[in-house]
Amino acid sequence: MEAKTAANGYNWIWIQHQLVEGASNEGGRGPSIWDAFSHTAGKIIDGSNGDTAVDQYHKFKEDIELIAKLGFEAYRFSISWSRIFPDGLGTKVNEEGISYYNNVIDALLERGIQPYVTLYHWDLPLYLHETIEGWLNKEIVYLHPIYYGDYPEVMRAKLGERLPKFTEEEKELLRNSLDFVGLNHYTSRFISHVRESPEENDFYKAQEVEIIAEWEGGERIGEKAASEWLYVVPWGIRKVLNYIAKTYNNPPIYVTENGMDDEENETSPLQEMLDDKLRVVYFKRYLAAVAQAIKDGADVKGYFAWSLLDNFEWAQGYTKRFGLIYVDYKNGFARHPKSSAYWFLRFFKGGQGKKGKEE
């Protein structure tokens, strides 16, 4: 598999971050809903919070040097809404926050790395949540209405009045109104319909589904990563990419997140934590599946590996490690590239490493 696009000749596998910035009370930033959530007793599995995360706010230049050394040519990062508008409403612009992100972008460009910006990644300013209920006072529209002007009939039948209704004018505004599809994909599992769902997640209960990780004969669908929901199932991403291409008139697609996690183990030697063999296998197989989808005709424009760094992983805190780079939380957040990081470096050079041609 080549590490270049036929169109432009550049590396098309990119790296991204989220929940790494920290500095929650610095630089004029306002609080977000995740600040409040992570400071609520019992919400984060290890009792931690994202106040410091992995301190990229102060270490972004070091991280950008690592990105360049590993051969990545683009970096997806998130802008904290409340770092720009502390109250979320824009009544006050935080110039210090704008300066910070300009510095990040300038540092990326200086090293020949293309910035890709996520404007919103779940960190809603707390003020908006407390005063106007955040997104709950808006009609949120997902992919099907954007292409077809309405939700699928099966959703209408199931959810009824819970779904917003669109006028004909609104339907026309919605149809084909996006530039590309961003796909976050980590794993695949089977589902079956059940009246009383055994799942703890209300999302799945509402759909009356059971999530299954075994084939009919009892064989596991794929090797399990650290998170209970994450299995290595590379054929799944090919199916999803082809489904999007077929269902939505083959739009441009960016795989915006794809990766797997290891369990944090404070007793394991550093070298053992750095030798992430399963993650190397994961990326080899998933990239091969993406390549197959492209050969099938899916218009995949780019691929973002999740994630550059181990990070504060939502409600799992610091118990899961998704990074290509190990972060030593106890020793100044020192960065140590893992085997998977070096695999990408060899991959970008055409697969030539000590053992010769890679898969």
Buried (B, 14 or more C-beta within 10 A) or exposed (E): EEBEBEEEEEBBBBBBBBBBBBBBEBBBBBBBBBBEBBBEEEBBBEEBBBBBBBBBBEBBEEBBEBBBEBBBBBBBBBBBBBBBBBBBEEEEEBEEBBEBBEEBBEBBEEBEBBBBEBEEBEBBBBBBBEEEEBEEEEEEBEEBBBBBBBBEEEBBEBEEEEBEEBEEEBEEEBEEEEEEBBBEBBBBBBEEEBEEBEBEEEEBBEBBBBBEBEEEEEEEBBEBBBBEEBBBBBBBBBEBBBEBBEEBEEBBBBBBBBBBBBEBEEEEEEEEBBEBEBBBBBBBBBBBBBBBBBEEEBBBBBBBBBBBBBBBBBEBBBBBBBBBBBBBBEEEBBBBBBEBBBBBBBBBEEBEBEEEEBE
